[in-house]
Amino acid sequence: MYLKHFGFNEFPFSLTPNLRFFCNLIAYKEAFNVLMVSLHNGEGFIKITGEVGTGKTLLCRKLLNTLGKEYVTAYISNANLDISNLQKAIAHELEIPLPDNIDSYKLLNLLNNKLIELHQAGKRVVIIIDEAHVLSDQALEGLRLLSNLETESSKLIQIILVGQPELDRRLKKPHLRQLAHRIVFSYRIPTIHNKKELLSYICFRLTSAGYNDAYDSLFSKRAIKLLLKASRGIPRLINVICHKALLITYGYNREKVDADAIKMAIADTDSTSAAAAASLHSYALRIAVISLLLISIIGVSSYFIFKLLPYVL
C-alpha cells in the first residue's frame, strides 16, 4: 500500500499491540512502574484503569514480556466469565490438568496445591485479568477469595485487574468494599492531552516504522492540531485517523498529510464524527444562548429608554 511511498518498513499506526511500538510517555512509564513496584512488594491486588483505546492491553504485553523467570503468569484476555470458568481459565494458564465435571471445591483445592508447589519452587504467581470491568460481582468476589491463599509470610498469588473506568465505579459499591480495600496500588492511564505529547507519540511510531525524516515532513501543523482535537488524545483513535489520512494522502499521490486529509479521515471514523457532531451541537447551543441573552439585554434597554424618554425631553 503506502509503505514504499512514505519510506516505511511497516505500518506505523497499526492497531495490533506490537511491543516495538510501546511509547514511553510519562503516563505509561508511571503505570509500568506502579506494576513493577507492586509486584516486587508482593501486594495482593493491583488495579490499572483507562479509557477505551489508551493502551492497557499493550501495557499488559509489556509487563508479561518484562517479568523474569521467577514469575509464573496467567493472562486472561476474556473476563466475561462466571467464577467457575474464570478459575478454570486460570488453572489452564497455570497448566493444571482438570478432570471433566470438576466441582468448585476440588477446583479450588487443585489451584491451592499448584500455588503452594510453585511457591516452594521459588516462583511468584501473577494473574492478569484484562477487561476486568466486565467481570461479574460473583467473579470479583471469587478472585478475592482466591487471593486469601497465602503462607504465614507471603501471598501465594498476585492479581492485576486491568479495565475501563467502569471498574473504578463498580468497586465503590458497598457490596464490593472488601475487594476494594485489598487494592493497595492503582493507576489511571490518562489520555494524551497536549501537542507535545502527541508529537512524541507520532514521532516514536514513525521512527519505529523506519521513517527517517522529521514528523513535520509528513504532517502539517494544521493536521496535527485537528488530529489532537478529533482523537481526544486517545491513542487508538490517533492510530486510526493517521492510518486513514496516510491512505488518503497516498491516494492523491501527495507527500504530506494536510488538514484536508485529516478531515476526510475524521469523517470516515464513527467515534470522531460523533464527537465532532457533539462539539458542533455544543457550539451552536452556546451561540444560541448568547444570542438570547443579547436580545434580552437589548429588549430591556429599549424598554427603559422609551420609558424614560418623555421625562428627559
C-alpha positions as CSV (number, residue, x, y, z in Angstrom):
1,M,0.0,0.0,0.0
2,Y,1.7,3.2,1.1
3,L,4.8,1.8,2.8
4,K,7.2,2.4,-0.1
5,H,5.6,5.8,-0.9
6,F,6.4,7.2,2.5
7,G,9.5,5.2,3.3
8,F,8.2,2.9,6.0
9,N,9.3,-0.6,6.8
10,E,5.9,-1.4,8.3
11,F,2.7,0.3,9.1
12,P,3.4,2.9,11.8
13,F,-0.2,3.2,13.1
14,S,-1.3,-0.5,13.1
15,L,-3.9,-1.4,15.9
16,T,-2.1,-4.6,16.7
17,P,-0.5,-4.4,20.2
18,N,3.1,-4.7,18.9
19,L,5.7,-4.1,21.7
20,R,8.0,-2.4,19.4
21,F,5.5,0.5,19.3
22,F,5.2,0.8,23.1
23,C,5.8,4.5,23.5
24,N,7.4,5.6,26.8
25,L,5.3,8.6,27.5
26,I,5.3,9.7,31.2
27,A,1.9,8.1,31.8
28,Y,3.0,4.7,30.5
29,K,6.2,4.9,32.5
30,E,4.3,5.7,35.7
31,A,1.8,2.9,35.1
32,F,4.5,0.4,34.4
33,N,6.5,1.5,37.5
34,V,3.4,1.0,39.6
35,L,3.0,-2.5,38.3
36,M,6.7,-3.4,38.9
37,V,6.9,-1.9,42.4
38,S,3.6,-3.5,43.4
39,L,4.7,-7.0,42.2
40,H,8.1,-6.6,43.9
41,N,6.4,-5.7,47.2
42,G,4.2,-8.8,46.9
43,E,0.9,-6.9,47.1
44,G,-2.2,-9.0,46.6
45,F,-4.3,-6.8,44.3
46,I,-3.3,-4.1,41.8
47,K,-5.6,-2.1,39.6
48,I,-4.9,-0.3,36.3
49,T,-7.8,1.6,34.6
50,G,-8.1,3.8,31.5
51,E,-10.5,4.8,28.7
52,V,-11.1,2.6,25.7
53,G,-8.0,2.7,23.4
54,T,-5.5,4.1,25.9
55,G,-3.1,1.2,25.6
56,K,-4.0,-1.0,28.5
57,T,-3.5,-4.3,26.6
58,L,-0.2,-3.2,25.2
59,L,0.9,-2.4,28.8
60,C,-0.1,-5.9,29.8
61,R,2.0,-7.3,27.0
62,K,4.9,-5.1,28.0
63,L,4.7,-6.4,31.6
64,L,4.4,-10.1,30.5
65,N,7.5,-9.6,28.3
66,T,9.5,-8.0,31.1
67,L,8.9,-10.2,34.1
68,G,11.8,-12.6,34.8
69,K,11.9,-16.4,35.2
70,E,10.9,-16.2,38.8
71,Y,7.4,-15.2,37.8
72,V,4.7,-17.6,36.6
73,T,2.0,-15.6,34.8
74,A,-1.6,-16.2,33.7
75,Y,-3.1,-13.7,31.3
76,I,-6.9,-13.8,31.0
77,S,-8.0,-11.7,28.0
78,N,-11.6,-12.7,28.1
79,A,-13.0,-11.7,31.5
80,N,-16.7,-12.3,30.6
81,L,-16.7,-15.5,32.6
82,D,-18.5,-16.8,35.6
83,I,-16.4,-17.7,38.7
84,S,-16.2,-21.4,37.8
85,N,-15.0,-20.8,34.2
86,L,-12.7,-18.0,35.4
87,Q,-11.0,-20.4,37.8
88,K,-10.7,-23.0,35.1
89,A,-9.1,-20.4,32.8
90,I,-6.6,-19.6,35.5
91,A,-5.9,-23.3,36.0
92,H,-5.4,-23.8,32.3
93,E,-2.9,-20.9,32.2
94,L,-1.1,-22.5,35.1
95,E,-1.0,-25.9,33.3
96,I,-3.2,-27.7,35.8
97,P,-4.9,-30.7,34.3
98,L,-8.6,-30.7,35.2
99,P,-10.9,-33.7,35.1
100,D,-14.3,-33.3,33.5
101,N,-17.2,-32.1,35.6
102,I,-14.9,-30.9,38.5
103,D,-16.8,-29.2,41.3
104,S,-15.8,-25.8,42.7
105,Y,-14.3,-27.2,45.9
106,K,-12.0,-29.6,44.1
107,L,-11.0,-26.9,41.6
108,L,-10.0,-24.5,44.4
109,N,-8.1,-27.3,46.0
110,L,-6.1,-28.0,42.9
111,L,-5.4,-24.3,42.5
112,N,-4.2,-24.1,46.1
113,N,-1.9,-27.1,45.7
114,K,-0.4,-25.8,42.5
115,L,0.2,-22.4,44.1
116,I,1.9,-24.0,47.1
117,E,4.1,-26.1,44.7
118,L,5.1,-23.0,42.7
119,H,5.8,-21.1,45.9
120,Q,8.1,-23.9,47.2
121,A,9.9,-23.8,43.9
122,G,10.7,-20.1,44.4
123,K,8.1,-18.9,41.9
124,R,5.8,-15.9,42.2
125,V,2.4,-16.3,40.5
126,V,0.8,-13.3,38.8
127,I,-2.7,-13.3,37.3
128,I,-3.5,-10.5,34.9
129,I,-7.2,-10.0,34.2
130,D,-7.7,-7.8,31.1
131,E,-11.2,-6.2,30.5
132,A,-11.8,-6.7,34.2
133,H,-14.7,-4.2,34.2
134,V,-16.9,-6.9,32.6
135,L,-16.3,-9.4,35.5
136,S,-19.5,-10.3,37.3
137,D,-19.8,-9.4,41.0
138,Q,-19.6,-13.2,41.7
139,A,-16.3,-13.5,39.8
140,L,-14.8,-10.5,41.6
141,E,-15.8,-12.0,44.9
142,G,-14.2,-15.3,43.7
143,L,-11.0,-13.5,42.9
144,R,-11.0,-12.0,46.4
145,L,-11.4,-15.5,48.0
146,L,-8.6,-16.8,45.7
147,S,-6.3,-14.1,47.0
148,N,-6.8,-15.5,50.5
149,L,-4.5,-18.3,49.6
150,E,-1.3,-17.5,51.4
151,T,1.5,-18.8,53.6
152,E,2.4,-17.3,57.0
153,S,4.7,-14.8,55.4
154,S,3.5,-14.1,51.8
155,K,0.7,-14.2,49.3
156,L,0.6,-17.2,47.0
157,I,-0.9,-15.2,44.2
158,Q,-0.9,-11.6,43.0
159,I,-3.8,-10.3,40.9
160,I,-3.8,-7.4,38.4
161,L,-7.2,-6.0,37.4
162,V,-7.0,-4.1,34.1
163,G,-10.1,-2.4,32.8
164,Q,-12.1,0.7,31.8
165,P,-13.2,3.4,34.3
166,E,-16.4,1.4,35.0
167,L,-14.2,-0.8,37.2
168,D,-13.4,2.1,39.5
169,R,-17.1,3.0,39.8
170,R,-18.1,-0.6,40.5
171,L,-15.5,-1.1,43.2
172,K,-17.1,1.9,45.1
173,K,-20.3,-0.1,45.6
174,P,-20.8,-1.2,49.2
175,H,-21.0,-4.9,48.5
176,L,-17.6,-4.9,46.8
177,R,-15.9,-2.9,49.5
178,Q,-13.9,-5.9,50.9
179,L,-12.2,-6.3,47.5
180,A,-11.7,-2.5,47.1
181,H,-9.9,-2.4,50.4
182,R,-7.4,-5.0,49.2
183,I,-6.3,-3.0,46.3
184,V,-3.1,-1.4,47.6
185,F,-1.8,0.1,44.3
186,S,-3.8,1.6,41.4
187,Y,-3.2,3.8,38.5
188,R,-5.5,5.6,36.0
189,I,-3.9,5.9,32.5
190,P,-4.7,9.4,31.2
191,T,-5.2,10.3,27.5
192,I,-2.7,12.3,25.5
193,H,-3.7,15.9,26.5
194,N,-1.3,18.3,24.7
195,K,0.5,18.8,21.4
196,K,3.9,18.0,22.9
197,E,2.8,14.5,24.0
198,L,1.0,13.9,20.7
199,L,4.2,14.8,18.7
200,S,6.3,12.5,20.9
201,Y,3.8,9.7,20.3
202,I,3.7,10.2,16.5
203,C,7.5,10.6,16.2
204,F,8.1,7.5,18.1
205,R,5.8,5.4,16.0
206,L,7.1,6.9,12.7
207,T,10.7,6.2,13.7
208,S,9.8,2.6,14.9
209,A,8.3,2.0,11.4
210,G,11.5,3.1,9.7
211,Y,10.7,6.7,8.8
212,N,13.9,8.8,8.7
213,D,12.7,12.3,8.3
214,A,11.1,14.7,10.9
215,Y,7.4,14.5,11.6
216,D,6.7,17.9,10.0
217,S,7.9,16.5,6.7
218,L,4.9,14.2,6.8
219,F,2.2,16.1,8.9
220,S,1.3,19.7,8.6
221,K,0.9,21.8,11.7
222,R,-2.8,22.2,11.0
223,A,-3.2,18.5,10.5
224,I,-1.6,17.9,14.0
225,K,-4.0,20.4,15.6
226,L,-7.0,18.8,14.1
227,L,-5.8,15.3,15.0
228,L,-5.4,16.2,18.7
229,K,-8.9,17.7,18.9
230,A,-10.7,14.9,17.0
231,S,-8.9,12.0,18.7
232,R,-9.4,13.5,22.2
233,G,-5.9,12.2,22.9
234,I,-6.9,8.5,22.7
235,P,-4.0,6.6,21.1
236,R,-6.3,4.1,19.3
237,L,-8.2,6.9,17.6
238,I,-4.9,8.7,16.8
239,N,-3.7,5.5,15.1
240,V,-7.0,5.0,13.1
241,I,-7.1,8.6,11.9
242,C,-3.4,8.7,11.0
243,H,-3.6,5.4,9.1
244,K,-6.6,6.6,7.1
245,A,-5.0,10.0,6.5
246,L,-1.9,8.4,5.1
247,L,-4.0,6.2,2.8
248,I,-5.9,9.3,1.5
249,T,-2.6,11.2,1.0
250,Y,-1.1,8.3,-0.9
251,G,-4.3,8.0,-3.0
252,Y,-3.8,11.7,-4.1
253,N,-0.1,11.0,-4.7
254,R,1.0,13.6,-2.2
255,E,4.0,13.5,0.1
256,K,2.5,15.3,3.2
257,V,-0.6,14.8,5.2
258,D,-2.5,18.1,5.3
259,A,-5.6,19.3,7.1
260,D,-7.9,18.1,4.3
261,A,-6.6,14.5,4.6
262,I,-7.2,14.6,8.4
263,K,-10.7,16.0,7.9
264,M,-11.6,13.2,5.5
265,A,-10.2,10.6,7.9
266,I,-12.2,12.0,10.7
267,A,-15.4,12.0,8.6
268,D,-14.8,8.3,7.9
269,T,-14.3,7.4,11.6
270,D,-17.5,7.0,13.5
271,S,-16.3,7.8,17.0
272,T,-14.6,11.0,15.9
273,S,-17.5,12.0,13.7
274,A,-19.9,11.7,16.7
275,A,-17.5,13.7,18.8
276,A,-17.3,16.4,16.1
277,A,-21.1,16.5,15.8
278,A,-21.4,16.8,19.6
279,S,-18.8,19.6,19.6
280,L,-20.7,21.4,16.8
281,H,-24.0,21.0,18.7
282,S,-22.4,22.4,21.9
283,Y,-21.0,25.3,19.9
284,A,-24.4,26.0,18.3
285,L,-26.1,25.8,21.7
286,R,-23.6,28.3,23.2
287,I,-24.2,30.7,20.3
288,A,-28.0,30.4,20.7
289,V,-27.8,31.1,24.5
290,I,-25.5,34.2,23.9
291,S,-27.9,35.4,21.2
292,L,-30.9,35.1,23.5
293,L,-29.1,37.0,26.3
294,L,-28.1,39.8,23.9
295,I,-31.8,40.0,22.6
296,S,-33.0,40.1,26.2
297,I,-30.5,42.9,27.1
298,I,-31.4,44.9,24.1
299,G,-35.1,44.5,24.8
300,V,-34.8,45.6,28.4
301,S,-32.6,48.5,27.5
302,S,-35.0,49.7,24.8
303,Y,-37.9,49.4,27.3
304,F,-36.2,51.7,29.8
305,I,-35.1,54.1,27.1
306,F,-38.6,54.6,25.8
307,K,-40.0,54.7,29.3
308,L,-37.6,57.5,30.4
309,L,-37.6,59.4,27.1
310,P,-40.6,61.7,27.9
311,Y,-39.0,62.8,31.1
312,V,-35.7,63.6,29.5
313,L,-37.4,65.7,26.8
